[in-house]
């Protein structure tokens, strides 16, 4: 196995073009597990750890641009005020050691339906920046996933950043697992309330072949939330929202949980997270 270690973004893009079967690695929290268990044996690894252009974040025009090698620990420590949903999800990723190494871009590159970062990205209008020797393009995260562990990335493309809108209202994230961290989610859910546009975004994890949105639930909440009066959230609204989220899921039975359990858990999490978010609106 070859080990490729570029020091600049241009060099990394060039190496990916020349070695399209090379697997990018930053934190290595997914890739190294597969290598250790001999579940994957790529001909080359493309280490991005020395590419300085990928290692920072900035706020620009109401969006946070997060470089591909920014770890979860940084998101938790520095971006909780502007990206609360993503920060909440980042806190649940693995152990402190994993959060020090793992990245949102790595989650996207793996494209696992169970990735913790996917639901809060879906709940907003986040975008994925990808680059190759042919140029750069931006892909809405809602169009990024193509199937279990498959995405729109071409063989010669690298994820360079994720761009997420600064919050315009409360955001929440919840997941079900055998413990709070160091566990793959049985299912997970994120909600983002946009008080300016009066919309509600959703993201479902580990309950379908790809991370999913609950579009009917979003439309229902946007219509039924008491935007003008700012009254407490009616129980009938939160329950219907939960049922619509559960209906949008496409779960299977596996070793971590049954499809019926996942639907039930999503209904409960959706009802609770919408309620928590609305209580933030009420102050």
C-alpha positions in Angstrom: 0.0 0.0 0.0 1.4 3.4 -1.0 1.2 6.3 1.5 0.8 9.7 -0.2 1.5 12.8 1.9 0.9 16.1 0.1 1.7 19.4 1.9 -0.5 21.7 -0.2 -4.1 21.5 -1.5 -2.9 21.7 -5.1 -0.6 18.8 -4.5 -3.3 16.8 -2.9 -5.7 17.4 -5.8 -3.0 16.4 -8.2 -2.2 13.2 -6.4 -5.9 12.3 -6.2 -6.1 12.8 -10.0 -3.1 10.6 -10.5 -4.2 7.9 -7.9 -8.0 7.9 -8.2 -8.3 4.7 -6.1 -6.4 6.3 -3.2 -8.5 6.7 -0.1 -8.2 10.2 1.6 -7.4 10.1 5.3 -7.5 12.9 7.8 -8.4 11.6 11.3 -8.6 8.0 10.1 -11.3 7.1 12.6 -13.3 5.2 10.0 -10.5 4.2 7.5 -8.2 2.7 10.1 -10.9 0.6 11.6 -11.6 -1.0 8.2 -7.8 -1.5 7.7 -7.3 -3.1 11.1 -10.1 -5.6 10.5 -9.0 -6.2 6.9 -12.4 -5.0 5.6 -10.7 -2.7 3.2 -7.3 -2.7 1.5 -6.9 0.2 -0.9 -3.8 0.5 -3.0 -3.0 3.9 -1.5 -3.8 6.3 1.3 -3.8 10.0 0.7 -3.0 11.7 4.0 -4.5 15.3 4.2 -3.1 16.0 7.7 -0.4 18.4 6.4 -2.5 20.4 4.1 -2.8 23.7 5.9 -5.6 25.0 3.6 -8.0 22.4 5.0 -7.4 23.0 8.7 -9.3 26.1 9.6 -12.8 27.6 9.7 -14.2 31.1 9.1 -17.5 33.0 9.1 -18.3 34.7 5.9 -21.6 36.1 4.6 -23.7 34.5 7.2 -22.1 31.0 6.7 -19.4 29.1 8.5 -16.9 27.4 6.2 -15.3 24.4 8.0 -12.2 23.0 6.4 -12.1 19.3 5.7 -9.6 18.5 8.5 -11.2 20.5 11.3 -11.9 18.0 14.1 -15.1 17.6 16.0 -13.4 19.0 19.1 -13.0 22.3 17.4 -16.6 22.4 16.4 -17.7 21.7 20.0 -15.3 24.2 21.5 -15.6 27.1 19.0 -18.8 26.8 17.0 -21.5 25.9 19.5 -23.0 29.4 19.5 -23.3 29.7 15.7 -23.9 26.0 14.7 -25.5 24.5 17.8 -27.1 21.5 16.1 -23.8 20.4 14.6 -22.0 21.0 17.9 -24.5 18.9 19.7 -24.0 16.1 17.3 -20.2 16.4 17.5 -20.3 16.0 21.3 -21.8 12.5 20.8 -19.2 11.3 18.4 -17.0 8.5 19.9 -14.6 9.2 22.7 -12.5 12.4 23.3 -9.7 10.8 21.3 -12.0 10.2 18.4 -13.4 13.7 18.5 -9.9 15.0 18.5 -9.2 13.3 15.2 -12.5 12.7 13.4 -14.0 15.3 11.0 -17.3 16.2 9.4 -15.7 15.9 6.0 -14.7 12.3 6.9 -18.3 11.6 7.9 -19.4 12.8 4.5 -16.6 10.9 2.7 -17.8 7.7 4.3 -21.4 8.5 3.6 -22.6 6.1 6.2 -26.3 6.5 7.0 -25.4 6.3 10.7 -22.9 9.3 10.6 -23.7 11.7 13.5 -22.9 14.8 11.4 -25.4 14.1 8.7 -28.7 15.0 10.4 -27.7 18.5 11.5 -26.3 19.2 8.1 -29.5 18.0 6.4 -31.6 20.1 8.7 -29.9 23.2 7.3 -29.0 24.3 3.8 -25.4 23.1 4.3 -23.2 22.6 1.2 -20.2 20.5 0.5 -17.2 22.0 -1.4 -15.4 19.5 -3.6 -12.3 20.0 -5.8 -10.3 18.2 -8.5 -7.9 19.1 -11.2 -11.0 19.9 -13.3 -12.0 22.7 -10.9 -14.2 23.1 -7.8 -18.0 22.7 -7.3 -20.5 23.1 -4.5 -23.0 20.3 -3.8 -26.0 20.9 -1.5 -25.8 18.3 1.2 -29.3 17.3 0.5 -28.1 16.1 -2.9 -24.9 14.6 -1.7 -25.9 11.1 -0.7 -26.6 8.4 -3.4 -26.9 5.2 -1.4 -25.4 3.3 1.5 -21.8 4.6 1.8 -22.1 6.2 -1.7 -22.1 9.9 -2.6 -21.9 12.1 -5.6 -18.1 12.4 -5.3 -16.2 11.6 -8.5 -13.1 9.3 -8.3 -10.8 12.3 -8.7 -12.5 14.6 -6.3 -11.7 15.6 -2.7 -13.9 17.2 -0.1 -12.3 20.5 0.8 -14.9 22.1 3.1 -18.4 22.1 4.4 -20.4 25.4 4.5 -23.2 25.7 7.0 -25.5 28.7 7.6 -25.1 30.5 10.9 -28.2 29.6 13.0 -31.3 31.7 12.5 -33.1 30.1 15.4 -32.9 27.1 17.8 -31.4 23.8 16.7 -31.5 20.4 18.4 -30.0 17.0 18.0 -30.7 13.6 19.6 -29.7 10.1 19.1 -30.5 6.7 20.5 -27.8 4.2 21.3 -26.7 1.8 24.0 -24.8 4.7 25.7 -24.2 8.4 25.1 -21.0 8.1 23.1 -18.6 5.6 21.7 -21.6 4.0 19.9 -23.1 3.8 16.5 -26.5 5.4 16.6 -29.6 3.1 16.4 -31.2 6.2 15.0 -30.7 10.0 15.3 -32.6 13.2 14.5 -31.9 16.9 14.1 -34.2 19.8 13.8 -33.4 23.5 12.9 -36.0 26.3 13.3 -35.4 29.3 11.1 -37.2 32.2 12.7 -36.4 34.6 9.8 -37.8 32.4 7.0 -40.3 30.6 9.3 -39.2 27.2 8.2 -38.2 24.0 9.9 -35.5 21.7 8.7 -35.1 18.0 9.6 -32.4 15.3 9.4 -32.8 11.6 10.0 -29.8 9.3 10.6 -29.4 5.5 10.7 -33.0 4.9 9.6 -32.6 4.5 5.8 -30.2 3.7 3.0 -29.0 7.3 3.2 -29.4 10.1 5.7 -32.9 11.5 5.1 -35.1 14.5 5.5 -38.8 14.4 6.6 -40.2 16.9 4.1 -43.8 16.4 5.0 -43.0 17.1 8.7 -41.1 20.2 7.7 -44.0 21.5 5.7 -46.4 20.7 8.5 -44.3 22.4 11.2 -43.8 25.5 9.0 -47.6 25.8 8.7 -48.6 24.9 12.3 -46.0 26.6 14.5 -47.4 29.7 16.3 -44.9 32.0 14.7 -46.9 35.2 15.3 -48.3 34.6 18.8 -45.2 32.7 20.1 -47.6 30.7 22.2 -46.5 27.4 23.7 -46.3 24.5 21.2 -49.6 22.5 21.2 -49.1 18.9 22.0 -51.1 17.9 18.9 -48.6 19.7 16.7 -45.5 18.1 18.3 -47.1 14.6 18.1 -48.2 15.0 14.5 -44.7 16.2 13.7 -43.2 13.1 15.3 -45.5 10.8 13.4 -44.6 12.5 10.1 -40.9 12.1 10.9 -41.4 8.4 11.7 -43.3 7.9 8.4 -40.4 9.5 6.4 -37.9 6.9 7.8 -36.9 3.8 5.8 -35.4 1.6 8.5 -34.4 -2.0 8.5 -34.1 -4.7 11.2 -30.4 -5.2 12.2 -28.3 -6.1 15.2 -28.7 -2.6 16.7 -32.5 -2.4 16.5 -35.6 -3.3 14.7 -37.3 -1.1 12.1 -40.4 -0.7 14.3 -38.2 0.5 17.2 -36.4 3.0 15.0 -39.7 4.5 13.8 -41.0 4.7 17.4 -37.7 6.3 18.7 -37.7 8.8 15.8 -41.3 9.8 16.6 -40.3 10.4 20.2 -37.1 12.3 19.4 -38.8 14.5 16.8 -41.5 15.4 19.2 -39.1 16.2 22.0 -36.5 18.1 19.9 -39.2 20.3 18.3 -40.5 21.0 21.8 -37.1 21.9 23.2 -36.4 24.1 20.2 -39.7 26.0 20.6 -39.1 26.5 24.3 -35.9 28.3 23.3 -38.0 30.6 21.1 -40.3 31.3 24.1 -37.2 32.1 26.3 
